[in-house]
């Protein structure tokens, strides 16, 4: 008798299923964990509400029921409306650009130019997004270009993981290095009473080291996939990917005047976007507005009628509906923790863990704890406002410089941005690529481990040199 034994294989849950499980766990924690909070006070000199580090006190329990979980989902969607709208608009604009044929023509040119040197795009794109994250705080903006990254990577023989990683790992390194990042490093230094943008030399070194590690890691991985596509965990899915352009080089694609004009308008729109972000501090709403105008002009210049432009916009937006839903659902986790009054409890518990340790271990401990706090408070600015008023006096007590405490914060804030399911941007990114959280984590954990080692070594060096000025 021929007996066939089926191997049990654990299947990674869908991103939304995973988020729903975390919502339930967060609700359970509101029943189990003690409840407490810090008093927030307005620091008029700094212009922010900060935590009084000595004001932690127990408060009455406020558990979140099943009804509260259900309400947290639409509340999370409402609170994430800005980024959800941004994602849908971005998807629509790329749908228009694809509809003009300009995108296909650009991809064909790229493939011809990079023939035999396909992996050169890896350092170029990673450094571009890394500098954007480190200098002006780009992160969500990267989501707009992931469809193009994925399409290009699939056309060049890589996979969708490579396409997502080129953008997300780039901005991830930017946030860890945080050379001039206004949302993390400047906010943290203001709260810690450290001279603004001081200590930049070590941050530049950190950025270079982390970027080099990331380039090598992705370069090696992409080379393996290019040689044997079946090694990709996304092999089957990528065969049916909406971003795949089958036999692109076999098509007779002429780069028409209208297509060139559409592409030129798109590039001009990017220039306007960068100018607005740098000079006028544009954020998602303003950036989305630039894309709306750019998309309309691209469609008309590319030879599409108004009806065709709308049709391609809707088709493109459909590709990002799932990603947009992930963002809102992920935000619901934070809603539950805030309603249940357990966020401050987590910060208080973590801060107590690093007291009494040797100096170098304390610095690394601060970094590790900040990375855990980031899982619960994925907003860099929000984390700085809550944790830095606690970590600053803690650093004074244990003998660390405040600059080192800020460095531990920036490392911790950035390093788990590409790991935690509570980060809406990450969940949106892997949803755009059709990548399950399990497959992403299986690919990413080794790189994250290398980042942890590098950051820990840099923090130990910071304690040895008395990283300052204060």
C-alpha positions, 0 to 999 in steps of 0.5 A: 500500500502506497502511503502518502504522508503530508507534511504539516506546513504552517501558513503565515496569516494574512496581514489583516488576520494578524492585525485582528489577532493583535487587536484582541491581544491588546484588548486582553492586555487592558484587562490584565496589565496594571493601568497608570499614566504620566501627567502631560505638561506643555513646555512653552519653550519647546512648543510640545506637550511632554511627560513629567517623568516623576508623575507616573501614578496608578489610575482606574482600570478602563478595559476595552471590551469586544464592542470597543474592539469593533469600534476601534476599527472604524476609529483607526480608519478615521484617524488614518484617513490622511494616509489612506487617501494618499495611498488611493491617490498614489495608486490612481496616479500610477494607473494613469501613467501606466495607461499612457504607456509611458511606464512601459517605455521607461521600463524597457529603456531601463532594462536595455541600459542595465542589461548585465548590470541589473543590480546597480539599481540597488545602491542607487535606490537605497541611497536615494530613499535613505538620504530622504529619510535621514535628512527630511524625514521621508517615510510614507512618501516612499509608498507612492513609488513601491509599485514602480520599484516592484514592476522594475525589479520583476522586469529585471529578474528580481522579486517583489520582496526586492522591490519593496525592500529597496524603498522601505529598507532605504527609508528605514536606514534613513530613520535609524541614521536620522542625520537631520530628521526633523520628526525624530532627532530634532524633536528628541534633542529639543526635549532632552535640552541637547543642542539642535543637530549636534553630534551629527558626525557620529550619526553620519557614520551610523548612516554609512555603516547601516546603509553599507550593510543593507546594500550588501544584504539586498545585493546578495539576495537579489543576485540569488533570485536572479540566478534562480527565481524559484528561490524567492518565497514570492515565486508563485505569487510574482508569476501572477503579480499585477506589476509584472510586465510579461515579455516586456522586451519582446513588445514593440514599444515606441517612446512617443512624443505624448508619452515623453510629455506625460513622463516629463510632467510626472518628473516635474511633479516630483520636483514640485513635491520635493520643493514643497517638502523642503521649503514649505514642509508639505506633508501627506495632504499637500503631497497628494494634492500635487499628485492629483494635479500631476496625474490629470496633466499626465493623462491629458498629455499622454493622449487619454480622454477624461473618461479614460483618465478616470478609468485608469485612475480607478483601476490603479487605486484598486491595487492599493485598497487592501494596503489602505485597509491595513493602515487603518486596521493597524492604527486600531491597535494603538486606539485600543492601547490608548483607550485602555490606558496601558501605553504609559504602563509599558513605557514606565516598566521598560524605563525601570529595566535599565536602571542599575546596569553597567554604563555600556549595557545601559546604553544598549538596554535603552536602545533595545527598550526604545525599539520595543516601545516603538512597537506600541508607539510607531510614531517617531514624534509621538515616541519622542514626546512620551519616552524622552522626558523619561529617558533624559533624567534616567541618563543623568542618573546613571551617568550617560550623556543625554546625546547618547540617550537621544542616539539610543532613541533614534536607533530604537525608533527606526529599527523596528519600523520594518518589523512591527505589525502596528506600523501602518506604513509597513503593513501597507508596503507589504500589502502593495507587494502582495507579501504576507507578514510571515514571508516578509519577517522571514526575509527581514529578520537577519538584516534586522539582526545585523542592524541591531549588532551595528547599532549596539557597537556604535552605542558602546563607542558612544559611551566610551568617547562620552558622546556629547556635547551634553 
